[in-house]
Amino acid sequence: MSLPRSRYRVTTTVLPTVGEIKPTLIKTNDGWQALDPQRDPMTRLEQFVIDHGREFRNVRRAQRMGPIKNCFQNCTELVIRHNGLLYVEGYVARETFPFPIHHAWLVDERDPSTAIDPTLREVTDVAYFGVVFTQEEVIAETFNNNVYGLLDTGRGLNVPFMKRIREERAANAKAE
């Protein structure tokens, strides 16, 4: 049995290496904008992460690993239990993935340049780009929505939270 030939062209993306994940997110965001030009770009996950995120060049595995595919839960539970850890939500990519993947990881307040990943088992040659959130933001939003994950609740993007964070961070930057 043969399947009908698709009229859509399938392309393969060469995976971003460390230092190239942000341009990949920008291209992805531009693609979504072209598909839906009427949608407010400030309600796109990629745009929020591009605007408020940063790259993490150093990475290490967490001492205690959580279940695979539970990154949002793994990180939320660790941030709630341990002072000094910050929650990061954004994108992770490596050469073996065909595209950046929405992911969560941690940073230690004492070493904010190093991503700590309690979910991925292999963290070599992995690019991380994400937005850092405080323990207070994680606790409030997790209990407010009753789900793990701050930016995407599983029922859609958490646009009210993203707008509030955008406004707060803009006000803080203006005050500095």
N, C-alpha and C positions, 0 to 999 in steps of 0.2 A: 504494500500500500504506500503510495506516495502522497505527501501533503502538497496542497497547492502552494505555489511560489508566492511569497509575500511581496506586496508592492512597496513595503517599507524597507529601506536600507538599514542593515544592522551594522553598527560600527563598534569597534572595541576600543576602549580607552586605555591608554598606557597609564598605569597607576602612578600617582604622585609619589615621589620620594620625599624624604624629609626636606622641608623648605619649599616644596611645590604644592602643598595641599591647599593653601589659600587661593592661588590662581585657579585650581580645579573647582573650588567652591564658587568662585566668581563666575566661571563659565557655566556651571550648573545653574546658578541663580539667574544668569542672563538668559539661559534656555527656557527656564520656567516663565520669566518675564515675557519672552517672545510668544510663548504659548497662551498666556493669559495676561495681556497688557492692561486690562481693566482692574486687575487685582492690586491692592495696595502692596507695594514691595516690602513695606515694613511689617507685613504679616507673614513673611516667608522665613522659615527656619534658617535657610542658608544665609539670607541677608542679615538676620540677627546675629548669627555666629560670626560672619565677616566683620560686622560693625563693632562687636563687643568682645570678640575672642582674640586669642593669641596662640602662637605656636609653642609647643613644648618640645625642646630638642633632646632633653635627657629623659630616659624612661627606665623604670625598674618594676619588677613584679612585686606585688604586695607579699608580706610575710605569710599572711593567711589568705588563701584563694577562695573565692566564692564560686557558686555554680556557673558553668558556661551559659551564655545567653541571658544572664540576669544582671547585666552591668548596672542598670539603674537601681535595682534593689540592693545589690552588693555594696555600691558606693553610698547610697542613702543610709543604710544600716551602720556602716562604719563611721560616717560623718556624725551621725546622731550619738553614737557610743563614745567617740574619741574626740576630745577637744584638741584643737591644733590641726585638724584635717579640714581641707576645703574640698567641696564637690565641684567637678568640672563636667560640663556637658557640651558636646560638640561632635566632631568627626574624627575618625581614625581611618588610616589607609595604609596599605602595604602592597608590594608588587604582586602578591598572590590574590588580592581582592580586585575585582573588575571596576570598583568605584568606591568612593569614601562612604563609610557606614556611620550612622548616628550611634553615638557611644557615650558612656560616662566613665570617668576615672577620678582620681584624687590627686591633690597636692598637699604637701606638708607646709604649714605656714613658715617654718624655718628654712625651707628649701623650695620656694615657689616656682623654680624653673624646671623641676623634675616631676614628670607624670608618674604616678603610682597606680598600676593597673591590677585590681584584684580579680579580674575576669579573664582577660586574654592570657593564654598559657605561654605563648611565644611573643616576646615584645622586641625582638631585634628587627631593625630596619622597618620600624613602624613610625608613621607620621601622625602626630596628634595636633589638633587645632580646636580650641574650645573656649567657652566662657566660664570663668570662675565664679562660684556662688558661696556665700557664707553659710555657716551652720544654721544660723537663724533663718535665712531665706529657705533653706532646704526643709527645715522642720515646719515652718509656717505653710509652705506650699504643698508639702506632702500631706499634711493633715487637712488642709483646705480641700484638696482634690481627692484624697483617699486613694492615691495611686503613686507608684514610683515613677520618677522622671519628671523634670520640671518643665521642659519646653514642649514636649508632646505627651499628652496624658493618655494616649491610646484611644481617645475619643476625638482626637483632632489636636491641632496646635493650641497651646495655652497662650493665645493672643493677649488676653488681658494682663497676664503676668509679664509677657515680653514687653508690652507697652509701658507698664509700670517701671520695670527695670531700666528700659531705655530712657524714660523721663528722669528717674532718680540719678542715673549715671551722668546724664547730660547736666543736671543741676549741680552735681558734685564736681564735675569738670569745670563748670563755669565759676564755682566758688573758689577753686584752687588757683 
